[in-house]
């Protein structure tokens, strides 16, 4: 099931999912976070975050809480997949 979800995401959306699986953040558009996870431009991140949010894959915590992957099991799966490729 998770593989099907990932296949439906763009390469950039996959990068954001990997970044959030490793490090949920309240400042996804900060230059240090984007550089640390090689996420590219602010506009690209904004677009992908909006798409992933619309797909209910990521959400922001209450108030101005951190962005995170909605399903914690999916987050663990993504993290393991990324680690096994390194």
Biopython code that builds the backbone (N, CA, C, O; Angstrom):
import numpy as np
from Bio.PDB.StructureBuilder import StructureBuilder

atoms = [
    (1, "UNK", "N", (0.818, -1.181, 0.000)),
    (1, "UNK", "CA", (0.000, 0.000, 0.000)),
    (1, "UNK", "C", (0.874, 1.262, 0.000)),
    (1, "UNK", "O", (0.610, 2.202, -0.750)),
    (2, "UNK", "N", (1.915, 1.278, 0.843)),
    (2, "UNK", "CA", (2.783, 2.450, 0.902)),
    (2, "UNK", "C", (3.515, 2.671, -0.419)),
    (2, "UNK", "O", (3.722, 3.805, -0.852)),
    (3, "UNK", "N", (3.899, 1.570, -1.045)),
    (3, "UNK", "CA", (4.589, 1.684, -2.338)),
    (3, "UNK", "C", (3.681, 2.356, -3.371)),
    (3, "UNK", "O", (4.154, 3.165, -4.169)),
    (4, "UNK", "N", (2.406, 2.039, -3.368)),
    (4, "UNK", "CA", (1.457, 2.661, -4.298)),
    (4, "UNK", "C", (1.326, 4.151, -4.021)),
    (4, "UNK", "O", (1.226, 4.947, -4.954)),
    (5, "UNK", "N", (1.326, 4.532, -2.766)),
    (5, "UNK", "CA", (1.240, 5.959, -2.413)),
    (5, "UNK", "C", (2.468, 6.686, -2.928)),
    (5, "UNK", "O", (2.356, 7.749, -3.538)),
    (6, "UNK", "N", (3.635, 6.118, -2.686)),
    (6, "UNK", "CA", (4.885, 6.747, -3.126)),
    (6, "UNK", "C", (4.934, 6.868, -4.643)),
    (6, "UNK", "O", (5.388, 7.883, -5.171)),
    (7, "UNK", "N", (4.472, 5.847, -5.341)),
    (7, "UNK", "CA", (4.483, 5.887, -6.811)),
    (7, "UNK", "C", (3.598, 7.004, -7.349)),
    (7, "UNK", "O", (3.840, 7.518, -8.441)),
    (8, "UNK", "N", (2.578, 7.380, -6.591)),
    (8, "UNK", "CA", (1.689, 8.459, -7.003)),
    (8, "UNK", "C", (2.227, 9.845, -6.709)),
    (8, "UNK", "O", (1.589, 10.842, -7.048)),
    (9, "UNK", "N", (3.389, 9.925, -6.086)),
    (9, "UNK", "CA", (3.996, 11.212, -5.736)),
    (9, "UNK", "C", (5.096, 11.570, -6.731)),
    (9, "UNK", "O", (5.746, 10.699, -7.309)),
    (10, "UNK", "N", (5.282, 12.864, -6.910)),
    (10, "UNK", "CA", (6.375, 13.329, -7.763)),
    (10, "UNK", "C", (7.705, 13.114, -7.032)),
    (10, "UNK", "O", (7.718, 12.931, -5.814)),
    (11, "UNK", "N", (8.813, 13.134, -7.761)),
    (11, "UNK", "CA", (10.121, 12.995, -7.100)),
    (11, "UNK", "C", (10.336, 14.052, -6.009)),
    (11, "UNK", "O", (10.898, 13.750, -4.956)),
    (12, "UNK", "N", (9.894, 15.278, -6.258)),
    (12, "UNK", "CA", (10.057, 16.336, -5.262)),
    (12, "UNK", "C", (9.197, 16.079, -4.030)),
    (12, "UNK", "O", (9.628, 16.335, -2.906)),
    (13, "UNK", "N", (7.999, 15.580, -4.235)),
    (13, "UNK", "CA", (7.138, 15.244, -3.105)),
    (13, "UNK", "C", (7.769, 14.125, -2.283)),
    (13, "UNK", "O", (7.661, 14.123, -1.057)),
    (14, "UNK", "N", (8.419, 13.185, -2.938)),
    (14, "UNK", "CA", (9.103, 12.097, -2.223)),
    (14, "UNK", "C", (10.236, 12.637, -1.357)),
    (14, "UNK", "O", (10.447, 12.173, -0.237)),
    (15, "UNK", "N", (10.968, 13.631, -1.889)),
    (15, "UNK", "CA", (12.038, 14.246, -1.101)),
    (15, "UNK", "C", (11.486, 14.894, 0.164)),
    (15, "UNK", "O", (12.073, 14.779, 1.240)),
    (16, "UNK", "N", (10.360, 15.572, 0.026)),
    (16, "UNK", "CA", (9.752, 16.226, 1.184)),
    (16, "UNK", "C", (9.268, 15.181, 2.183)),
    (16, "UNK", "O", (9.447, 15.353, 3.389)),
    (17, "UNK", "N", (8.670, 14.121, 1.708)),
    (17, "UNK", "CA", (8.244, 13.047, 2.611)),
    (17, "UNK", "C", (9.441, 12.445, 3.351)),
    (17, "UNK", "O", (9.359, 12.169, 4.547)),
    (18, "UNK", "N", (10.542, 12.245, 2.642)),
    (18, "UNK", "CA", (11.744, 11.707, 3.287)),
    (18, "UNK", "C", (12.268, 12.670, 4.342)),
    (18, "UNK", "O", (12.654, 12.255, 5.435)),
    (19, "UNK", "N", (12.282, 13.959, 4.011)),
    (19, "UNK", "CA", (12.758, 14.965, 4.965)),
    (19, "UNK", "C", (11.888, 14.980, 6.213)),
    (19, "UNK", "O", (12.406, 15.015, 7.329)),
    (20, "UNK", "N", (10.571, 14.954, 6.035)),
    (20, "UNK", "CA", (9.669, 14.996, 7.179)),
    (20, "UNK", "C", (9.694, 13.695, 7.971)),
    (20, "UNK", "O", (9.469, 13.709, 9.182)),
    (21, "UNK", "N", (9.960, 12.585, 7.319)),
    (21, "UNK", "CA", (10.088, 11.313, 8.037)),
    (21, "UNK", "C", (11.314, 11.351, 8.948)),
    (21, "UNK", "O", (11.285, 10.833, 10.065)),
    (22, "UNK", "N", (12.381, 11.962, 8.466)),
    (22, "UNK", "CA", (13.609, 12.056, 9.250)),
    (22, "UNK", "C", (13.526, 13.153, 10.303)),
    (22, "UNK", "O", (14.014, 12.998, 11.422)),
    (23, "UNK", "N", (12.894, 14.274, 9.922)),
    (23, "UNK", "CA", (12.933, 15.455, 10.775)),
    (23, "UNK", "C", (11.674, 16.305, 10.597)),
    (23, "UNK", "O", (11.673, 17.228, 9.783)),
    (24, "UNK", "N", (10.609, 16.016, 11.335)),
    (24, "UNK", "CA", (9.436, 16.900, 11.287)),
    (24, "UNK", "C", (9.869, 18.311, 11.688)),
    (24, "UNK", "O", (10.766, 18.473, 12.516)),
    (25, "UNK", "N", (9.242, 19.323, 11.109)),
    (25, "UNK", "CA", (9.684, 20.690, 11.376)),
    (25, "UNK", "C", (8.537, 21.682, 11.289)),
    (25, "UNK", "O", (7.588, 21.489, 10.528)),
    (26, "UNK", "N", (8.632, 22.724, 12.061)),
    (26, "UNK", "CA", (7.688, 23.829, 11.970)),
    (26, "UNK", "C", (8.148, 24.860, 10.960)),
    (26, "UNK", "O", (7.399, 25.770, 10.605)),
    (27, "UNK", "N", (9.386, 24.717, 10.496)),
    (27, "UNK", "CA", (9.972, 25.701, 9.576)),
    (27, "UNK", "C", (10.453, 25.010, 8.309)),
    (27, "UNK", "O", (11.646, 24.986, 8.005)),
    (28, "UNK", "N", (9.502, 24.452, 7.586)),
    (28, "UNK", "CA", (9.849, 23.693, 6.381)),
    (28, "UNK", "C", (10.447, 24.582, 5.289)),
    (28, "UNK", "O", (11.166, 24.098, 4.415)),
    (29, "UNK", "N", (10.147, 25.893, 5.342)),
    (29, "UNK", "CA", (10.661, 26.817, 4.330)),
    (29, "UNK", "C", (11.948, 27.516, 4.767)),
    (29, "UNK", "O", (12.440, 28.394, 4.058)),
    (30, "UNK", "N", (12.498, 27.141, 5.919)),
    (30, "UNK", "CA", (13.755, 27.771, 6.336)),
    (30, "UNK", "C", (14.870, 27.301, 5.409)),
    (30, "UNK", "O", (14.891, 26.151, 4.970)),
    (31, "UNK", "N", (15.783, 28.204, 5.126)),
    (31, "UNK", "CA", (16.859, 27.850, 4.196)),
    (31, "UNK", "C", (17.718, 26.717, 4.742)),
    (31, "UNK", "O", (18.179, 25.873, 3.974)),
    (32, "UNK", "N", (17.941, 26.684, 6.049)),
    (32, "UNK", "CA", (18.781, 25.612, 6.604)),
    (32, "UNK", "C", (18.106, 24.247, 6.451)),
    (32, "UNK", "O", (18.773, 23.269, 6.115)),
    (33, "UNK", "N", (16.803, 24.167, 6.692)),
    (33, "UNK", "CA", (16.084, 22.895, 6.533)),
    (33, "UNK", "C", (16.089, 22.472, 5.063)),
    (33, "UNK", "O", (16.354, 21.314, 4.741)),
    (34, "UNK", "N", (15.794, 23.421, 4.183)),
    (34, "UNK", "CA", (15.743, 23.097, 2.753)),
    (34, "UNK", "C", (17.114, 22.653, 2.248)),
    (34, "UNK", "O", (17.198, 21.723, 1.446)),
    (35, "UNK", "N", (18.176, 23.291, 2.695)),
    (35, "UNK", "CA", (19.522, 22.901, 2.276)),
    (35, "UNK", "C", (19.911, 21.550, 2.862)),
    (35, "UNK", "O", (20.486, 20.711, 2.168)),
    (36, "UNK", "N", (19.599, 21.340, 4.136)),
    (36, "UNK", "CA", (19.956, 20.091, 4.810)),
    (36, "UNK", "C", (19.329, 18.880, 4.110)),
    (36, "UNK", "O", (19.909, 17.795, 4.076)),
    (37, "UNK", "N", (18.136, 19.091, 3.554)),
    (37, "UNK", "CA", (17.424, 17.979, 2.911)),
    (37, "UNK", "C", (17.383, 18.116, 1.389)),
    (37, "UNK", "O", (16.659, 17.375, 0.724)),
    (38, "UNK", "N", (18.142, 19.046, 0.838)),
    (38, "UNK", "CA", (18.229, 19.286, -0.613)),
    (38, "UNK", "C", (16.852, 19.375, -1.263)),
    (38, "UNK", "O", (16.536, 18.619, -2.182)),
    (39, "UNK", "N", (16.033, 20.316, -0.770)),
    (39, "UNK", "CA", (14.653, 20.413, -1.235)),
    (39, "UNK", "C", (14.443, 21.395, -2.386)),
    (39, "UNK", "O", (13.348, 21.457, -2.944)),
    (40, "UNK", "N", (15.461, 22.157, -2.747)),
    (40, "UNK", "CA", (15.310, 23.064, -3.875)),
    (40, "UNK", "C", (14.735, 24.409, -3.479)),
    (40, "UNK", "O", (15.018, 24.925, -2.398)),
    (41, "UNK", "N", (13.928, 24.970, -4.359)),
    (41, "UNK", "CA", (13.428, 26.338, -4.189)),
    (41, "UNK", "C", (12.248, 26.417, -3.233)),
    (41, "UNK", "O", (11.538, 25.437, -3.011)),
    (42, "UNK", "N", (12.055, 27.601, -2.676)),
    (42, "UNK", "CA", (10.930, 27.853, -1.778)),
    (42, "UNK", "C", (9.610, 27.605, -2.507)),
    (42, "UNK", "O", (8.703, 26.975, -1.963)),
    (43, "UNK", "N", (9.508, 28.100, -3.732)),
    (43, "UNK", "CA", (8.274, 27.912, -4.499)),
    (43, "UNK", "C", (7.958, 26.446, -4.740)),
    (43, "UNK", "O", (6.804, 26.029, -4.641)),
    (44, "UNK", "N", (8.978, 25.670, -5.054)),
    (44, "UNK", "CA", (8.782, 24.241, -5.270)),
    (44, "UNK", "C", (8.340, 23.526, -4.008)),
    (44, "UNK", "O", (7.481, 22.646, -4.052)),
    (45, "UNK", "N", (8.935, 23.909, -2.873)),
    (45, "UNK", "CA", (8.566, 23.305, -1.593)),
    (45, "UNK", "C", (7.128, 23.680, -1.244)),
    (45, "UNK", "O", (6.345, 22.830, -0.822)),
    (46, "UNK", "N", (6.783, 24.965, -1.421)),
    (46, "UNK", "CA", (5.414, 25.401, -1.126)),
    (46, "UNK", "C", (4.401, 24.608, -1.947)),
    (46, "UNK", "O", (3.388, 24.153, -1.417)),
    (47, "UNK", "N", (4.674, 24.445, -3.228)),
    (47, "UNK", "CA", (3.757, 23.721, -4.110)),
    (47, "UNK", "C", (3.614, 22.260, -3.675)),
    (47, "UNK", "O", (2.502, 21.744, -3.567)),
    (48, "UNK", "N", (4.750, 21.599, -3.426)),
    (48, "UNK", "CA", (4.707, 20.187, -3.043)),
    (48, "UNK", "C", (4.050, 19.986, -1.683)),
    (48, "UNK", "O", (3.305, 19.026, -1.491)),
    (49, "UNK", "N", (4.320, 20.883, -0.740)),
    (49, "UNK", "CA", (3.695, 20.788, 0.578)),
    (49, "UNK", "C", (2.179, 20.933, 0.443)),
    (49, "UNK", "O", (1.424, 20.195, 1.076)),
    (50, "UNK", "N", (1.741, 21.871, -0.370)),
    (50, "UNK", "CA", (0.298, 22.058, -0.584)),
    (50, "UNK", "C", (-0.320, 20.801, -1.188)),
    (50, "UNK", "O", (-1.397, 20.375, -0.769)),
    (51, "UNK", "N", (0.356, 20.206, -2.171)),
    (51, "UNK", "CA", (-0.151, 18.986, -2.804)),
    (51, "UNK", "C", (-0.201, 17.825, -1.810)),
    (51, "UNK", "O", (-1.201, 17.111, -1.741)),
    (52, "UNK", "N", (0.853, 17.636, -1.056)),
    (52, "UNK", "CA", (0.899, 16.545, -0.075)),
    (52, "UNK", "C", (-0.146, 16.745, 1.026)),
    (52, "UNK", "O", (-0.734, 15.783, 1.520)),
    (53, "UNK", "N", (-0.361, 17.982, 1.392)),
    (53, "UNK", "CA", (-1.386, 18.291, 2.390)),
    (53, "UNK", "C", (-2.778, 18.004, 1.835)),
    (53, "UNK", "O", (-3.624, 17.447, 2.534)),
    (54, "UNK", "N", (-3.014, 18.381, 0.583)),
    (54, "UNK", "CA", (-4.305, 18.111, -0.061)),
    (54, "UNK", "C", (-4.561, 16.606, -0.183)),
    (54, "UNK", "O", (-5.709, 16.164, -0.153)),
    (55, "UNK", "N", (-3.488, 15.826, -0.320)),
    (55, "UNK", "CA", (-3.612, 14.368, -0.417)),
    (55, "UNK", "C", (-3.706, 13.728, 0.972)),
    (55, "UNK", "O", (-3.776, 12.505, 1.093)),
    (56, "UNK", "N", (-3.705, 14.557, 2.014)),
    (56, "UNK", "CA", (-3.769, 14.104, 3.419)),
    (56, "UNK", "C", (-2.599, 13.203, 3.795)),
    (56, "UNK", "O", (-2.751, 12.295, 4.613)),
    (57, "UNK", "N", (-1.444, 13.445, 3.208)),
    (57, "UNK", "CA", (-0.252, 12.687, 3.572)),
    (57, "UNK", "C", (0.552, 13.398, 4.652)),
    (57, "UNK", "O", (1.201, 12.753, 5.475)),
    (58, "UNK", "N", (0.507, 14.743, 4.649)),
    (58, "UNK", "CA", (1.195, 15.515, 5.675)),
    (58, "UNK", "C", (0.220, 16.523, 6.263)),
    (58, "UNK", "O", (-0.795, 16.864, 5.654)),
    (59, "UNK", "N", (0.553, 16.993, 7.465)),
    (59, "UNK", "CA", (-0.256, 18.028, 8.097)),
    (59, "UNK", "C", (0.628, 18.801, 9.051)),
    (59, "UNK", "O", (1.713, 18.368, 9.436)),
    (60, "UNK", "N", (0.116, 19.966, 9.415)),
    (60, "UNK", "CA", (0.821, 20.786, 10.390)),
    (60, "UNK", "C", (0.171, 20.583, 11.739)),
    (60, "UNK", "O", (-1.054, 20.511, 11.842)),
    (61, "UNK", "N", (0.983, 20.490, 12.770)),
    (61, "UNK", "CA", (0.464, 20.335, 14.121)),
    (61, "UNK", "C", (-0.390, 21.530, 14.522)),
    (61, "UNK", "O", (-0.374, 22.562, 13.852)),
    (62, "UNK", "N", (-1.121, 21.392, 15.594)),
    (62, "UNK", "CA", (-2.002, 22.467, 16.050)),
    (62, "UNK", "C", (-1.223, 23.749, 16.265)),
    (62, "UNK", "O", (-0.045, 23.735, 16.624)),
    (63, "UNK", "N", (-1.911, 24.857, 16.037)),
    (63, "UNK", "CA", (-1.242, 26.150, 16.119)),
    (63, "UNK", "C", (-0.232, 26.253, 15.001)),
    (63, "UNK", "O", (-0.575, 26.126, 13.826)),
    (64, "UNK", "N", (0.985, 26.477, 15.361)),
    (64, "UNK", "CA", (2.074, 26.505, 14.368)),
    (64, "UNK", "C", (3.018, 25.349, 14.640)),
    (64, "UNK", "O", (4.238, 25.484, 14.549)),
    (65, "UNK", "N", (2.428, 24.211, 14.976)),
    (65, "UNK", "CA", (3.212, 23.017, 15.265)),
    (65, "UNK", "C", (3.970, 22.526, 14.058)),
    (65, "UNK", "O", (3.829, 23.074, 12.965)),
    (66, "UNK", "N", (4.771, 21.499, 14.244)),
    (66, "UNK", "CA", (5.601, 21.015, 13.136)),
    (66, "UNK", "C", (4.813, 20.298, 12.043)),
    (66, "UNK", "O", (3.801, 19.646, 12.303)),
    (67, "UNK", "N", (5.302, 20.437, 10.823)),
    (67, "UNK", "CA", (4.803, 19.629, 9.713)),
    (67, "UNK", "C", (5.270, 18.214, 9.962)),
    (67, "UNK", "O", (6.407, 17.993, 10.377)),
    (68, "UNK", "N", (4.394, 17.251, 9.709)),
    (68, "UNK", "CA", (4.750, 15.851, 9.893)),
    (68, "UNK", "C", (3.890, 14.985, 8.978)),
    (68, "UNK", "O", (2.877, 15.436, 8.444)),
    (69, "UNK", "N", (4.309, 13.747, 8.810)),
    (69, "UNK", "CA", (3.543, 12.779, 8.027)),
    (69, "UNK", "C", (2.394, 12.300, 8.904)),
    (69, "UNK", "O", (2.596, 11.949, 10.066)),
    (70, "UNK", "N", (1.194, 12.286, 8.344)),
    (70, "UNK", "CA", (-0.010, 11.959, 9.104)),
    (70, "UNK", "C", (0.059, 10.563, 9.714)),
    (70, "UNK", "O", (-0.234, 10.392, 10.897)),
    (71, "UNK", "N", (0.435, 9.583, 8.936)),
    (71, "UNK", "CA", (0.476, 8.188, 9.391)),
    (71, "UNK", "C", (1.879, 7.870, 9.914)),
    (71, "UNK", "O", (2.824, 7.821, 9.126)),
    (72, "UNK", "N", (2.037, 7.654, 11.217)),
    (72, "UNK", "CA", (3.371, 7.388, 11.759)),
    (72, "UNK", "C", (4.010, 6.100, 11.217)),
    (72, "UNK", "O", (5.234, 6.009, 11.130)),
    (73, "UNK", "N", (3.204, 5.128, 10.860)),
    (73, "UNK", "CA", (3.752, 3.892, 10.284)),
    (73, "UNK", "C", (4.303, 4.182, 8.883)),
    (73, "UNK", "O", (5.354, 3.661, 8.511)),
    (74, "UNK", "N", (3.606, 5.001, 8.118)),
    (74, "UNK", "CA", (4.087, 5.426, 6.795)),
    (74, "UNK", "C", (5.401, 6.189, 6.951)),
    (74, "UNK", "O", (6.330, 5.990, 6.169)),
    (75, "UNK", "N", (5.484, 7.059, 7.954)),
    (75, "UNK", "CA", (6.711, 7.820, 8.199)),
    (75, "UNK", "C", (7.877, 6.876, 8.494)),
    (75, "UNK", "O", (8.973, 7.062, 7.965)),
    (76, "UNK", "N", (7.650, 5.873, 9.329)),
    (76, "UNK", "CA", (8.711, 4.903, 9.636)),
    (76, "UNK", "C", (9.117, 4.130, 8.385)),
    (76, "UNK", "O", (10.302, 3.876, 8.169)),
    (77, "UNK", "N", (8.141, 3.756, 7.565)),
    (77, "UNK", "CA", (8.421, 3.019, 6.336)),
    (77, "UNK", "C", (9.282, 3.862, 5.393)),
    (77, "UNK", "O", (10.256, 3.370, 4.822)),
    (78, "UNK", "N", (8.916, 5.135, 5.237)),
    (78, "UNK", "CA", (9.692, 6.026, 4.362)),
    (78, "UNK", "C", (11.121, 6.159, 4.878)),
    (78, "UNK", "O", (12.078, 6.079, 4.107)),
    (79, "UNK", "N", (11.258, 6.361, 6.174)),
    (79, "UNK", "CA", (12.579, 6.511, 6.767)),
    (79, "UNK", "C", (13.426, 5.270, 6.529)),
    (79, "UNK", "O", (14.603, 5.383, 6.186)),
    (80, "UNK", "N", (12.854, 4.104, 6.703)),
    (80, "UNK", "CA", (13.592, 2.853, 6.473)),
    (80, "UNK", "C", (13.954, 2.694, 5.005)),
    (80, "UNK", "O", (15.055, 2.248, 4.682)),
    (81, "UNK", "N", (13.040, 3.053, 4.117)),
    (81, "UNK", "CA", (13.331, 2.963, 2.684)),
    (81, "UNK", "C", (14.496, 3.870, 2.316)),
    (81, "UNK", "O", (15.383, 3.476, 1.558)),
    (82, "UNK", "N", (14.492, 5.083, 2.852)),
    (82, "UNK", "CA", (15.564, 6.033, 2.549)),
    (82, "UNK", "C", (16.901, 5.540, 3.112)),
    (82, "UNK", "O", (17.936, 5.662, 2.457)),
    (83, "UNK", "N", (16.876, 4.990, 4.309)),
    (83, "UNK", "CA", (18.105, 4.489, 4.930)),
    (83, "UNK", "C", (18.670, 3.274, 4.199)),
    (83, "UNK", "O", (19.886, 3.093, 4.132)),
    (84, "UNK", "N", (17.790, 2.450, 3.655)),
    (84, "UNK", "CA", (18.268, 1.249, 2.961)),
    (84, "UNK", "C", (18.883, 1.586, 1.603)),
    (84, "UNK", "O", (19.618, 0.776, 1.039)),
    (85, "UNK", "N", (18.591, 2.765, 1.079)),
    (85, "UNK", "CA", (19.172, 3.176, -0.218)),
    (85, "UNK", "C", (20.530, 3.805, -0.047)),
    (85, "UNK", "O", (21.274, 3.947, -1.018)),
    (86, "UNK", "N", (20.869, 4.185, 1.170)),
    (86, "UNK", "CA", (22.155, 4.867, 1.411)),
    (86, "UNK", "C", (23.254, 3.881, 1.601)),
    (86, "UNK", "O", (24.402, 4.270, 1.814)),
]
sb = StructureBuilder()
sb.init_structure("model")
sb.init_model(0)
sb.init_chain("A")
sb.init_seg("    ")
for serial, (resi, resn, name, xyz) in enumerate(atoms, 1):
    if name == "N":
        sb.init_residue(resn, " ", resi, " ")
    sb.init_atom(name, np.array(xyz, "f"), 0.0, 1.0, " ", f" {name:<3s}", serial, name[0])
structure = sb.get_structure()
